[in-house]
């Protein structure tokens, strides 16, 4: 199905009316309801950039269906895998309290759903409001298997910001002119970096700056004076993105399903996995204005897709000139691809809407280095990384390896040995100048399936430290099963004496995905109150493939309400 226009929905409507033409089913928004959906993962022909491609979709829709629920609702989603690949689905940002079986990362919380098989995800939304999303968590299938997940306040509650006239999700994506799985396979075979994408997309469409895309460019109609809530989601596989709307100010009111103190900007930057809610008022002369997104690329001398995707904000009655021809939209000013100062200024403005209850007693003080690495190998077709190596990535010098015989959660729950070890280090094995000139003797990590155990209820603080092995880069780090306070961000090596004074313990932002600054660090804090096995990883999928990940194993607490629920009967076999 094609998506040429955004069908915007007035707030206050009690039924899902189809925010976009390709959203084909409805979802009741009554208080504390159970929503039942069938998700069929299937191969679907889609035309983009002058060619028809057979891509993997959910229910034949690209992007996939938007789920609309309220805080307190339960979702029951039966997934039927009619595609040719194994698949799992992840509900990005959902806390999954005591239901890690529904989290979705392949071989971490479940074995994959094989072709022809089914699995039903069951989970409840608990004390969350705002914009999240769902996506495949198997290899690179999320390049085309993703959709928005909108959580409204409970019945009788309202937004803590001016009521919008309309709402619309804006899903930023990434498009390859070939099967993304074949791109991954080629990179895995050669050990080199994967081929960059051929286009970016807004709601599945590249926009009219690309070949064969003008007629399909997404359009959002508005009347003068109306206020719209844009729910922006970076669904791209490997790229952080700038976003802007020509001549319009954007008021940020939320991120990662948490409300923020409002602030006004003209530029939004999102890493893969992040969401940002902004209010836009149609207060400009009636005309056509581009919404546009293009790369923020912080890695030095690394190739990236330097194209720009667009959609069109159209004031009603201003779509044509006197000659009956479409007027050319106004284009926004976007930062340079490597404009880290703009990113830093934008990120620093996020604050929680209310005073936070940040825990002050730390039970687990962890220090995780994150970044690239290389594996030595014999010269040949499988060694096409720099200087005849294979690309790798690691946390604390451990390059994460997914198990293949069982999932980590199943092995933990059933006491199956040999699937993982519990010796993930709390700090790097060697201290060095992390963002300086790192000795090549430290460039090669060790492979392993290692987890770090946490006691239920323990308070955890993590310093995430970028390294300059090969190159520094802004890494969007995502923690499953939790949201966390971002206490501070900075550049260079974290200094526990001087940088601790910078911690915001009053109103730090709450996130589930944080961009660790280029050549810098981030400090996060959370309480381990959700038992299970929870993946922490870079949401740039190329980096995850190389091993930039680890797993927390949070033990059960006391009693049923602090323990993992039993596995569902239809959990996919390994």
C-alpha positions, 0 to 999 in steps of 0.5 A: 500500500502506498502512503502519499498523504498524512491523514491527520487526526484531531485529538479527543477522537476515541477510535483509531481513524488511520493516521496514514493511508497505509494504516489499515486497522483500528484500535480502541482507546477506552481506558484499561482495555485489551487490544488484540492484533494480528501481525502477518510478517510477509513479503510485499512488492513495493516500488521505490526509486524507479524499481519494485522490490519485494520487501518484508512487511507487517500486514503488507504495510510499509511502514507497518501499522501504528498501534494506539493505546492508553497507559494501563492498556494491554496488548495481545499481538499474534505474529504469523511469520509468512516470510522466508526469514526468522523474525522477532518483534521488539516493542522499543521502550516498553518496560515489559514489567515481569514479561521479558518473554515479550521483549523480542530480541532474538536469542536474548529473550526468545528464540526466533519465530521460524517461517510458518510459525506463530508467537503471541506477544502479551504485555501491559503498558504501565505508567508510560505515556508518549511516543514509542515504536516497534520493530523487528529485532532479527538481523536487519529486518527492521529496515522495513519491519517497523511502526509507531506505538502511541501511548495516550494518557489514561481516560480523564487525564490530559497532556501537560502542554497545549492541546493540539488540533491534530497529531501525526507520527513522522517515521524517519527511515533508511532505504536500500535499493537491494535486499537489506539482508543481502547487504548484511550478508555481504558485510558479514562475509567480507568483514568490511563495513556494510554498504550505505543506504540509497535514500532516507524516507519519511513515512516510507517515502523518499521524497521529491529530491530522489528519482521517481519519488515526486508523486509519492512524496508525503503531504501533511495538510493544515489550516492556518493557525492550527497546532499539530503534535508531530511524533518523530521517530528515528527508525533508520537502521544505521544513521542519526538524523537531523530534522527540520520544518522550513520557517517553523519553530518546533516546541519539544514536549517529550522524548522516549515516552517521557514528558520534558520541560518545553523548549523551542528549536528549529532543529531536532536530532535523533539517533536510531531508536529515539523519539521526540514529540514536538508541537508545531503551529501553522503560523506562517504565510499560507504556502508549502513547506518542506519537512526534511531530514538528513544525516548527522555523521560524527565518525571521522572519514567514514562513508555515509548516505549524504542524501536528504528526504522530504515531506511537504507541510501544506497550508490548505488553499496554498497548494497551487499557483495561479497557473494551476501548477504546484508551487515549489515548497520552501526548504529548511536550513539543515546543519552540516553533516558533522555539526556536533556543536548543534547536536550538543546544544540541542541535547543539553536542553532536555530536562524532565518536566517535574522534579525527579526522584533520582536515587542517590545511594549507588549499589552498582557503579559501572564503567563501560567503554564502547566503540570499535575494534578489529579482529585479525584474520588471514588476508582474503575475501573474508578480511576486507576491513582496514589493513586486512582485518575484520570490523568488530565492536565491543563494550569493556573489550568484550565483543558480544556474541549471540547464542544460537542454541537457546536464548539467554532468558530461557537458559537462565530460567531453566538453568541450562548451562553453556549458553552464557557466562556471568563474568561481564566486567564492571570496568574495562580490563585496562585503563588507558587514554580512551579518547586519545591515541589508543595503542593498536595493541588494544584494538582487538576485543575478545568475543563472548556471550557474557552477562552482568548480574544485578540484584533486584532493587539495586541502584545502578549507575553506568558511565558510558565512555566512547573510545577513539579506537579507529574513530570516535562516534556518537553511539545511541545506546539503548537499554531494554526493559528500563528507562533511565535518568541521564545525569550528565554528558561530556567530552573527553575522558570521564573524570570521577572527581570533576565531572560528578559535580556536573550531575543533574539530580533535580530534573534530569531527562528520562530516556531509553536511548541516549546518544553518547557524545562523539569522543565523550561520555554519558552517565545514566542511573536506574533502579533494577526493579524489573527481573529478566535478561535485558539487552543493552546495545548500540542502536546502529545495527551495523555496530550491534552486528559487530558486537557492541552490546551486553546483557544485564541479568536482573534476579528475581526479588521477593515474591510473585510481584517481583519475579518473572512470569512463567514463559508462555506456552507458545514461546518459540522453540530453539 
